Amino acid sequence: MSTNNLSRINDVLYEIHRDIAAKLSAKHLARVAAFSEQHFHRVFAAQVGESVHRYIARIRLEQAANQLMFDQSSKVIDIALKCGYKSLSTFTRTFKAHMGMSPGEWRKHHATSTKPDFMQVPEIADGFNRIAHTPLPRPAIIETNPKRVAYIRHQGYNRGIQQTWQTMLLWAYEHQFNGDNQFALLHSNPALIPLEHCRYVACIEIDKPLLKRSKVNSLIIPGGLHARFHLTGIYGEFIPYLSRIMTEWAPTSGFKLKTTPAWVEYKMNQFMDENGRFDVFLFLPVSFY
């Protein structure tokens, strides 16, 4: 696929994830990509591996399942509307068809579920066992400013992310950007989504818009109210820390998780450190209602 097509589809993915409750019609998204609607369907499926309608449906379902797990106080209808569904009946029917149980049953089932899929990966299971009884850090609740970043998307949470970072930093060097301010968008909750399907976005902060786009594109990380956690450790421990924060802290925090992605600011990047160490701030977008 041409880099021009890739850039346009990246714009569409940004538009989808910016607000999954918005009316995301194929006609609107085709305009975002500057394609005819028919050509847009072909290009999107070729790049992403599934149709745009299936992609949006899956993202909304994942977000709804995520919200049901960690927001025990909201009504099911409120979560459905927050994730882009127009009625409770449509949401319930869709959810049960894909998840094999009703939204209410899912909420009860995952409140007591203790073994996420990532425990099948030995080095992450080992990491979980090492930090299972470590007290979670107390988060700071802060307002953040929007950040302009250049980025490359990566499918899966695995050591292959190192190659994505190498490409990102080589691009920064060649285009005379400082690659020191490193971030990552975490579109998926690994307590819910198998690691091979998790969506990770490697980012570096930039101080001006990109004049030419390629495999590398730019976006704005939204500002707003966030819970900021300071985490340190080695590769294999980050996903368990994230999972514990989502399953232990989030449901009892008094906050509601927003549907925009969590993100990380790297002080030490486990994918680039020779010993796999990380020192990061994890930012969870939250609201009071």
N, C-alpha and C positions, 0 to 999 in steps of 0.2 A: 504494500500500500504506500502511496506517496506521502511524504511528510506533510503536505498541504492538507490531505484528507485526514491524517492523524490529528493535526492541530484542530481542525474543525470538529471532529468527534470529541476531542478533549474539552472543547467549549461546551458541547452538549452535556457531557458528563458533569461538568461544573454546574451547569444550569439545573440539572436534575438533583444533584446533592445539595444545592444551595437552599432549596425549599421543596421537600418531597410532597408537601400538602398542596402545592400549587397545581393549577390545571396544566398538566404536561402533555398536551396533545402532540401528535406527530407533526401536525401542520406548524405549530409553534416552534418545535425543536428543529424542524427542517429550516425554518427561517433563521434560527440561531446559527446553524451550520452553513447557511447560504447555499443550500442545495434545493433542487426540486424535491417534493415529498417522496416521489417514487425512487429517485436516486439515493435520497437520504436513508431509506429503509435498507437498501442494498449495502451501502457503505457502513452503516452502523453495525449490521449483522456481521459483516466481514471483519470489522475491527474488534468488536466486543465478544463475538461468538454466540450471540443470541439476539433475538429481535428486540427492538426498543420497547415494545409493549411488555414483553416478558421480563426484560431487565427492570423496568419501573415497577412492575407487579412484585418482583422478587425483593427489590430494595424496600418497598413499602411494607411487605410482609415481615422482613427481617427487623425493620425498625419497630413495627407493632409488637412483635414477639419480644424484642429487647425491652420496650417500655412496660409490657405486662410483667416481665420478670422483676423489674427494679422500681416500678412505681406502683406500690400496693394500694395507694390511697385514691388514685384517679378511677373514675368509672370507665368501663370498657368502651362505651360510646365516645367518651372524650379522647381516649387514646386512638380510637379508630379515626376520628376527625382530624386529629393532630398528624396522623400518618397518611392522610390523603384519601380516606374512604368517605363516601357520601352518605352512607346509612349503616346502622348497626347490623341489619339483616344481611347486607352484601358482605360486610366485613366478616361476620360470623360464618357465613357459608364458605367464603374463600379461605378463611383461616382453617376451618375444619377439614376442607378438602386437601390442603397441603400439609397440615401438621398432624392430622389424624385425631384431633381432639378440639373441643371448643376453646375459645379464649380463656374462659374462667377455669377450665380444667388445666390448661397450660400454665396458668399463673400458679395454681396450687401445686402442680407437678414439679415445676422448676424452683419453687420455694424450698423444696426438700431434696432436690437433685444435688449430688455432691461430686460427680465425676464427669467433667467436660471432656470433649473429644481430644483436646490437646494433651491429655494425660497418656495418649498412645504414643507420643513422641518421647523417646527415652531421655534426651537431655533437658526437655522442658518438664517432664515428670520429675526428674531429679531436682530441677530448680524449684518446683512446687514443694517438694518435700523439705528442701533446705529452708524455705521462707514461710512454711505453712503456719508456724507459731510465732513468727516475728510480728510485733505490734505494727500496725499500719501507721504511717506518719499522719500527723494532723494536717489537714489542708488549710491553706490560706484562701479566703474568698476575696477575689480581686476583680477589678475591671481591666480588661486588656484592650489595646488599640488594634485596629486592623493592620495586617502585615502583607505587603506585596512580596510574593515569592515566585521564583522559577521552580518548575517541578517536573518529575518523571513519575509516571504511575507504575506500580508493580503488583502483579497478581500473586497472592500467597504470602504468608508470613513464614519465611525460611531463610537460610543462609544465602540464598541467591540474591537477597536484597543488597549484599555487598557489591555485586557487579553493578546494580543500579546506582549505588552511591559513587562508585568509581567513575561511571559515565557522567553522572551529575557534576562531580568535581572537576573532571577533565573539561567538560563544557564550560564551567565557570572560569577555569584558567584561560582557556582559549578566547573567551569573550571578555576577559578582564573584569570579572566580578569577583568579589571577596567571598570565598566559600566557607568562611568561618562560622557564620550564623546559620546553623543547620536545624531544620524542623522536619516533622513527619506528620501527615494526616492519617488518622486511623479510622477508616470508614466502617470497620466491622468489629463486632464484639467477639473475641475468641472463645468466650464462655458459651457462645451460642452457635457460631459459624465455624465449620472445619477450617483449619489453618490454610489448606490449599485454596480455599475460596475467599479468604480474607483479602481486603483491598487496602494497600499501603501506598502512600504517596511521599516520595523523598523530595524535600524542598530546601532551597537556600534563599535567604532574604536578598532582595535586589532593591536598588534605590531609584530605578527608572524603568519605564515600560520596555518590553523587548521590541526591537525594530524588526527582527526577523524570527519567525517561529519555525520549529522543526520538531524533532522528538521531544524537545524541551519547550514547554509553554509556561505561561504565567497565570496566576490567580491571586485573589485576595483571601487570606485567612480572616474570617470575621472576628471582630472584636466583641466585647460584651462581658457579662458576668461569668466568671469561671471559678471552679475549685482547682487550686494548683497544689499538686503533690510533688515533693522532692524525693526521688527514688535513686538508689545506687545499687549496683550488683554486677553480675556477669551474665552473658548470654544464657538463656534458659530460665532466668528468674524474672525477666520483665513481663512476659505474658502472664505468669501466675500472679504477679503483683497487680497487674491491670484487672485480672479476673476477680481477685479478692476485693479490690476497691469497688468494682461494679456489683458484686454480690453481697459484700458485707457493709461497706460504707454507704453506697447509694440508697438502698431501701430505707435506711434509718436516719438519713442525713437531714430530713426536713426540706430538702430541695427536690426539684423535678429536673430530670435530664432533658435537655433540648435535643432536637433531631439533627442538629448540625454536628459534624465530626469532632471527636476528641482529637487532640494534637499534642505533640511532644516537642519540647525545645531541648536540643542536645548540648550539654556541656562536654560530655564524652560519649562518642557514638560507638555502640557495641559492634556495629558492622564494619567499622574502620579500625578500631583498636586491636592491636595484635593479640591481646589477651582476652578480647571479647568483653571488656568492662564497659559499663554504662554509668553515666551520671546525668540525670535528666530531670526536667520539670514536666510533669504530665498535667495537661489542662483539660478538664471536663466542663463543657458548656452547661450551665445550670440556670434555673429560674426559681422564683419563689412560688409561682403558680402556673 
